[in-house]
Amino acid sequence: MNIKRAKQEIINTIRAYREKDEMGNYLIPIQKQRPILLIGPPGIGKTAIMEQVAEELSVNLVSYTITHHTRQSAIGLPFISKKEYGEKEFSVTEYTMSEIIASVYDKIKQTGVNEGILFLDEINCVSETLVPTMLQFLQYKTFGTHKVPDGFIIVTAGNPPKYNRAVRDFDIVTLDRVKRIDIEEDLEAFFEYADTNGIHGSIRAYLDIHKDNFYSIKSDVDGKRFVTARGWEDLSQLIRAYEKLGLEIDESVASQYLQEKEIARDFAMYYTLYRKYEDVYDASAIFEGRIPEDKSKLKKASFDEKLSMINLLMDSLNQEFYLYDKNFKVQKRLQSEIVSIVKGADDTADLTKEIRLRKESLENEYSQKAGEHLMDKESELVLRLTANALSDLEEYLVKDGGEDKKNLIKSWYQAREQERRAYADKVSDHLKNCFGFLSGVYGEEQELVLFLTRLDSGHYSLSFIQKEGSKEYYEYNKMLLLRDVRQDITAEILSLEN
């Protein structure tokens, strides 16, 4: 299965493991809750989806790469204690608590959340001395004499033997006690991730054209050569930073992330071409509604160039859709906070104090949860920006000094809302002008279909259209749908006549 399906399967499993009956007992007894074993090639996002799962379920995540551990750090250090057996005292060897188990308890204490995920990566690559410990862990959920706390689900991950010489095969006894999920690389799943996480448009456009270069692992006399999903994502972040700094992206830079020389060279050449397309298809001019008078050259462009042009437009639009979404969520959260503040204040004089207390509460929540995978990055950002906005509101009220603080709060919020609406209208105009450019230059052909497809598959683009609407989006979607239906009916009639 692909990484997206695997993520959902993990979520479903954890929900099933956490479900209880009317007596408060787990529907699936603890001893029958099999550890999840993810097996898949390196760099496809196994660790990343565990972070996403924890964020979506609002549970703790304790993560370790088990190959970094020795037997002592995994099961604890031995010490001698005294015990009585048959009225005689004996020296007995016991073990200190495992560092891993201790980390689980530390996380529970830190966050106040009793449920979570213990994720151990590279589980099938441990050293010879750790093999018995890992088998015991998978079978009995203990490290040494210390058990993983109830409420924590065990998830492990490893690579198939063909990708790693250090892989050890588990015996049937062990495999029969785990829930195994095999994962394969999948470009479409990566594209869905790319739309939500801001993967650079040049990478999306390149992989649209060169799908076979998305994932590659080879071994020859020169060693291992590979390209992974992780490599593309990390390169994307570097490109964003380099462009901001005005630094060049060439083959030597690309090869630091794409460790397959031919693919790195090919992408570097394409990236240079992509930047040239930015001049030919000036997104800012298209956003303003300017269509070139000479359309013939654009119409004659190759399919690859047109695909790159659409990705250029979508990359710019997606950044605007993301900012719109962030502004919308902050404003919505801020509205809720202000209503609670006004209701909670006994009189007008208490409003400033109530704002300060609420701001401090949000800041405390942020400091407790941020970076702990108890909420996603987007929610963390909204929380932080809402706290900052309340700080601005407090400063505004103190600076104005007026007695009618409720009206001051109302006017302050309305000013923010007007600013947000102005930005939303600007993005709507940009989307409208993109439709105007594509239909004006290419008509109702494949370019328009590709653009609509990209809008349909994007998280932030769909969110924007659902909230703000788009006359052009609905009209062209309906028009193209009717055209497809007509073509299908015509083809069916011709087949019957023949």
C-alpha positions in Angstrom: 0.0 0.0 0.0 1.1 3.6 -0.4 2.1 5.9 2.5 -1.3 7.6 2.6 -3.2 4.4 3.0 -0.6 3.1 5.6 -1.1 6.3 7.7 -4.9 5.8 7.7 -4.5 2.1 8.6 -2.3 3.1 11.6 -4.9 5.6 12.7 -7.6 3.0 12.4 -5.6 0.5 14.4 -4.8 2.9 17.2 -8.4 4.0 17.4 -9.4 0.3 17.6 -6.8 -0.4 20.3 -8.0 2.6 22.4 -11.7 1.7 22.2 -13.3 0.5 25.5 -16.4 -1.4 26.4 -19.1 -0.2 28.9 -17.1 -1.6 31.8 -14.1 0.6 30.8 -12.0 -2.4 29.5 -10.2 -2.3 26.2 -12.2 -4.1 23.5 -8.9 -5.6 22.3 -7.1 -6.7 25.5 -3.6 -5.2 25.9 -1.9 -8.5 25.4 -3.7 -8.9 22.1 -2.8 -5.4 20.8 -0.1 -6.4 18.3 2.7 -4.0 17.7 2.6 -2.4 14.2 5.5 -3.3 12.0 6.0 -1.0 9.0 8.2 -2.4 6.3 9.2 -0.2 3.3 12.0 1.3 1.4 14.0 4.2 3.0 13.1 7.8 2.6 9.4 7.4 1.8 8.1 9.1 5.0 7.6 6.3 7.6 8.8 8.6 10.4 6.9 11.6 9.0 3.5 9.8 9.0 4.0 8.8 12.7 4.3 12.5 13.5 1.2 13.2 11.6 -0.7 10.4 13.2 0.2 11.6 16.7 -0.9 15.2 15.7 -4.2 14.1 14.3 -5.0 11.9 17.3 -3.6 14.4 19.9 -1.5 11.8 21.6 2.2 11.6 22.7 4.9 10.5 20.4 8.1 9.0 21.8 10.5 8.2 18.9 13.8 6.3 18.8 16.1 4.9 16.2 16.9 1.6 17.9 20.2 1.1 16.1 21.6 4.0 18.2 21.1 1.9 21.3 23.1 -0.6 23.2 21.7 -3.5 25.2 22.3 -1.5 28.4 20.5 1.6 27.3 17.6 -0.5 26.0 17.0 -2.8 29.0 18.8 -0.8 31.7 21.9 -1.5 33.9 22.1 -4.4 36.3 22.3 -3.8 40.1 22.3 -6.1 43.1 19.4 -6.0 45.5 18.6 -8.2 48.6 15.5 -10.4 48.7 14.2 -13.0 51.2 13.3 -16.5 50.0 12.3 -19.2 52.5 13.4 -17.0 55.4 16.8 -16.6 53.9 18.3 -13.4 52.3 19.7 -13.7 48.8 21.5 -11.3 46.5 19.4 -10.8 43.3 20.3 -9.1 40.0 17.8 -6.5 38.9 17.8 -3.8 36.3 17.4 -0.1 36.3 14.6 1.3 34.1 15.3 1.3 30.4 16.0 4.8 29.0 13.3 4.2 26.4 10.6 3.3 29.0 11.7 6.2 31.2 11.2 8.5 28.2 7.6 7.4 27.9 6.9 8.2 31.5 8.7 11.5 31.2 6.5 12.4 28.2 3.3 11.5 30.1 4.4 13.7 33.0 5.4 16.6 30.7 2.2 16.7 28.7 -0.4 15.3 31.1 -1.6 12.9 28.3 -1.6 9.3 29.2 -1.9 7.8 25.7 0.6 7.8 22.9 2.8 6.0 20.4 6.2 4.5 21.1 7.9 4.5 17.7 11.1 2.5 17.1 12.7 2.9 13.7 15.2 0.4 12.1 13.8 -2.4 14.3 15.2 -5.1 12.0 18.7 -3.7 11.9 19.7 -4.0 15.6 23.1 -5.5 16.7 23.5 -9.2 17.6 23.4 -8.4 21.3 20.1 -6.6 21.0 18.2 -9.2 18.9 16.9 -11.1 22.0 15.8 -7.9 23.6 13.9 -6.8 20.5 12.2 -10.2 20.2 11.1 -10.0 23.8 9.9 -6.4 23.3 7.8 -7.3 20.3 6.3 -10.4 22.0 5.8 -9.1 25.5 6.0 -5.2 25.2 8.8 -5.0 27.8 12.4 -3.8 27.9 14.1 -5.9 30.5 11.7 -6.1 33.4 9.9 -2.9 32.6 6.7 -2.8 30.6 5.5 -0.2 28.2 2.6 1.7 30.0 -1.0 0.8 29.0 -2.4 3.3 26.6 0.9 3.5 24.6 0.7 1.8 21.2 3.9 0.3 19.8 4.8 1.1 16.2 8.1 -0.1 14.6 9.6 0.3 11.2 12.3 -1.3 9.1 13.6 -1.7 5.6 13.4 -4.8 3.3 16.7 -6.7 3.1 17.4 -5.5 -0.5 17.9 -2.0 0.8 20.0 -2.7 3.9 22.6 -5.4 4.4 22.2 -5.2 8.2 18.6 -6.3 8.1 17.7 -9.4 10.1 14.7 -11.5 9.3 12.3 -12.1 12.2 11.2 -15.6 12.9 7.6 -16.8 12.4 7.0 -16.8 16.1 7.8 -13.0 16.2 6.0 -12.1 13.0 2.9 -13.9 14.2 2.7 -11.4 17.0 2.9 -8.2 15.0 0.6 -6.4 12.7 2.7 -6.0 9.5 2.1 -3.3 7.0 4.1 -3.2 3.8 4.6 0.2 2.1 5.7 1.1 -1.4 6.7 4.4 -2.8 3.9 6.2 -4.6 4.1 9.5 -6.6 0.5 10.4 -6.4 0.6 10.2 -2.6 3.6 12.4 -2.7 1.8 14.9 -4.9 -1.1 15.1 -2.3 1.5 15.7 0.4 3.2 18.3 -1.8 0.1 20.4 -2.2 -0.4 20.6 1.5 3.2 21.1 2.5 4.4 23.6 -0.1 6.8 21.5 -2.1 8.5 23.8 -4.6 6.7 24.2 -8.0 9.8 23.2 -10.0 9.9 19.8 -8.2 6.2 19.2 -8.8 6.6 20.2 -12.5 9.7 18.1 -13.0 8.1 15.0 -11.4 5.0 15.5 -13.5 7.2 15.2 -16.6 9.7 12.6 -15.2 7.6 10.3 -13.0 10.2 7.5 -13.1 12.7 9.8 -11.4 10.7 10.2 -8.2 12.2 7.2 -6.4 15.3 5.3 -7.3 17.8 3.1 -5.4 20.7 1.4 -7.3 23.9 -0.3 -6.4 27.0 -0.7 -8.6 30.8 -0.6 -8.5 30.7 3.1 -7.5 28.4 2.3 -4.5 24.8 3.2 -3.7 23.0 5.8 -5.8 19.5 6.9 -4.7 16.7 9.4 -4.9 14.0 9.4 -2.3 10.8 11.3 -1.3 12.7 12.7 1.7 15.4 13.9 -0.7 12.9 15.8 -2.8 11.2 17.4 0.2 14.5 18.5 1.8 15.7 19.9 -1.6 12.4 21.8 -1.9 13.0 23.6 1.4 16.6 24.4 0.4 15.4 25.9 -2.9 12.9 28.2 -1.1 15.7 29.4 1.1 18.2 29.8 -1.7 15.8 31.8 -3.8 15.1 34.1 -0.9 18.8 34.6 -0.5 19.5 35.0 -4.3 21.7 31.9 -4.3 22.1 29.6 -7.3 20.7 26.1 -7.6 23.0 23.9 -9.9 23.9 20.3 -10.3 26.4 20.3 -7.4 23.6 21.6 -5.0 20.9 19.2 -6.4 23.3 16.2 -6.1 23.7 16.8 -2.3 20.0 15.7 -2.0 19.5 13.7 -5.2 22.3 11.2 -4.9 21.9 9.8 -8.4 24.1 11.8 -10.7 22.0 11.6 -13.8 18.7 12.7 -12.0 20.5 15.5 -10.2 21.9 16.8 -13.5 18.6 16.5 -15.2 16.7 18.3 -12.5 19.3 21.1 -12.3 18.9 21.7 -16.0 15.2 21.6 -15.7 15.3 24.0 -12.8 17.2 26.5 -14.9 14.5 26.1 -17.6 11.8 26.5 -15.0 13.2 29.9 -13.9 13.2 31.0 -17.6 9.6 30.1 -17.8 9.0 32.4 -14.9 10.0 35.3 -17.1 7.9 34.1 -20.1 4.8 33.3 -18.0 5.0 36.2 -15.5 2.6 35.1 -12.8 2.3 38.6 -11.4 1.2 39.9 -14.9 -1.3 37.1 -15.3 -2.6 37.7 -11.8 -3.3 41.3 -12.9 -5.2 40.1 -15.9 -2.7 40.9 -18.6 -2.9 38.5 -21.6 -0.1 38.7 -24.2 -1.3 40.0 -27.6 0.7 37.4 -29.5 -0.8 34.1 -28.4 0.5 31.9 -31.2 3.9 31.4 -29.6 2.3 30.3 -26.3 -0.1 28.0 -28.1 2.8 26.3 -30.0 4.8 25.6 -26.8 5.6 22.0 -26.0 3.4 20.1 -23.6 6.2 20.0 -21.0 6.4 23.8 -21.2 2.7 24.2 -20.7 2.8 21.8 -17.8 5.5 23.9 -16.2 3.5 27.0 -16.8 0.5 25.6 -14.9 2.8 24.5 -12.0 4.2 28.1 -11.9 0.7 29.5 -11.6 -0.3 26.9 -9.0 2.8 27.4 -7.0 2.1 31.2 -6.7 -1.6 30.6 -6.1 -1.0 28.0 -3.4 1.1 30.4 -1.4 -1.8 32.8 -1.5 -4.3 30.1 -0.7 -2.2 29.1 2.3 -2.0 32.7 3.6 -5.7 33.1 3.2 -6.4 29.9 5.1 -4.0 30.9 7.9 -5.7 34.4 8.2 -9.1 32.8 8.2 -8.3 30.4 11.0 -6.6 33.0 13.2 -9.5 35.5 12.8 -12.0 32.7 13.6 -10.1 31.7 16.7 -9.7 35.3 17.7 -13.4 36.0 17.4 -14.1 33.0 19.7 -11.5 34.3 22.2 -13.0 37.8 22.2 -16.5 36.6 22.8 -15.3 34.5 25.8 -13.3 37.5 27.1 -16.3 39.9 27.0 -18.5 37.3 28.6 -15.9 36.6 31.3 -15.4 40.2 32.3 -17.6 41.5 35.2 -17.3 45.0 33.9 -15.5 47.1 31.3 -12.6 47.8 33.6 -11.8 44.0 33.7 -11.6 43.6 29.9 -7.8 44.5 29.7 -7.1 42.1 32.5 -9.2 39.3 30.9 -7.4 39.8 27.6 -4.0 39.5 29.4 -5.1 36.3 31.2 -6.4 34.7 28.0 -3.2 35.6 26.1 -1.1 34.0 28.9 -3.3 30.9 28.8 -2.7 30.6 25.0 1.0 31.1 25.4 1.2 28.4 28.1 -0.8 26.0 25.9 1.6 26.8 23.1 4.8 26.2 25.2 3.4 22.9 26.5 2.2 21.5 23.2 4.4 23.1 20.5 6.9 20.6 19.1 5.4 17.7 21.1 3.2 16.4 18.2 0.0 17.0 20.3 -1.2 19.3 17.5 -0.2 19.8 13.9 2.1 22.7 12.8 -0.8 24.6 11.4 -2.7 24.6 14.7 0.5 25.6 16.6 0.9 28.6 14.2 -2.8 29.6 14.6 -2.4 29.4 18.4 0.7 31.5 18.4 -0.6 34.1 16.1 -3.9 34.4 18.1 -1.9 35.0 21.3 0.2 37.7 19.4 -3.1 39.3 18.2 -4.4 39.4 21.8 -1.2 41.1 22.9 -1.7 43.7 20.1 -5.3 44.2 21.3 -4.2 44.7 24.9 -1.6 47.3 23.8 -4.2 49.0 21.6 -6.7 49.4 24.5 -4.0 50.7 26.9 -2.7 53.1 24.3 -6.1 54.5 23.4 -7.2 54.9 27.0 -10.9 55.2 26.1 -13.5 54.1 28.6 -15.8 52.3 26.1 -13.5 49.3 25.7 -16.1 47.1 24.1 -16.6 49.4 21.2 -12.8 49.7 20.9 -12.5 46.0 20.7 -15.2 45.8 18.1 -13.6 48.5 15.9 -10.2 46.8 16.3 -11.6 43.4 15.2 -13.5 44.9 12.3 -10.4 46.6 11.0 -8.6 43.2 11.0 -11.6 41.7 9.3 -11.6 44.3 6.6 -7.9 43.7 5.9 -8.6 39.9 5.7 -11.5 40.5 3.3 -9.4 42.7 1.1 -6.7 40.0 0.8 -9.4 37.3 0.1 -10.8 39.5 -2.7 -7.3 39.9 -4.2 -6.8 36.2 -4.2 -10.2 35.7 -5.9 -9.2 38.2 -8.6 -5.9 36.3 -9.2 -7.7 33.0 -9.5 -10.3 34.6 -11.9 -7.5 36.1 -14.0 -5.7 32.7 -14.2 -8.9 31.3 -15.7 -9.1 34.2 -18.1 -5.5 33.7 -19.2 -5.8 29.9 -19.8 -9.2 30.2 -21.6 -8.1 33.3 -23.6 -4.8 31.7 -24.8 -5.7 28.0 -25.1 -9.5 27.8 -25.1 -11.3 25.0 -23.3 -8.6 22.4 -23.9 -6.2 20.3 -21.9 -4.5 23.2 -20.3 -7.7 24.3 -18.6 -8.4 20.6 -17.6 -5.0 20.3 -16.0 -5.5 23.6 -14.1 -8.9 22.5 -12.8 -7.4 19.1 -11.8 -4.7 20.8 -9.8 -7.2 23.0 -8.1 -9.4 19.9 -7.3 -6.4 18.0 -5.8 -5.1 20.8 -3.6 -6.0 21.1 0.1 -5.8 24.9 0.3 -7.2 25.6 -3.1 -10.3 23.6 -2.4 -10.6 25.2 1.0 -10.5 28.6 -0.5 -13.1 27.8 -3.2 -15.4 26.3 -0.7 -15.3 29.4 1.5 -15.1 32.1 -1.1 -16.6 30.5 -4.2 -15.3 31.0 -7.7 -17.8 31.6 -10.6 -15.2 30.6 -13.2 -14.2 27.4 -11.4 -17.8 26.1 -11.3 -18.6 27.3 -14.8 -15.6 25.7 -16.4 -16.0 22.5 -14.4 -19.6 22.2 -15.5 -18.8 23.1 -19.1 -16.0 20.5 -19.3 -18.1 17.9 -17.6 -20.9 18.4 -20.1 -18.4 18.2 -23.0 -17.1 14.9 -21.7 -20.6 13.5 -21.4 -21.4 14.6 -24.9 -18.2 12.9 -26.2 -19.0 9.7 -24.4 -22.6 9.6 -25.7 -21.3 10.3 -29.3 -18.7 7.6 -29.0 -21.4 5.1 -27.8 -23.8 6.1 -30.7 -21.0 5.6 -33.2 -20.1 2.2 -31.7 -23.8 1.1 -31.9 -24.0 2.3 -35.6 -20.9 0.3 -36.5 
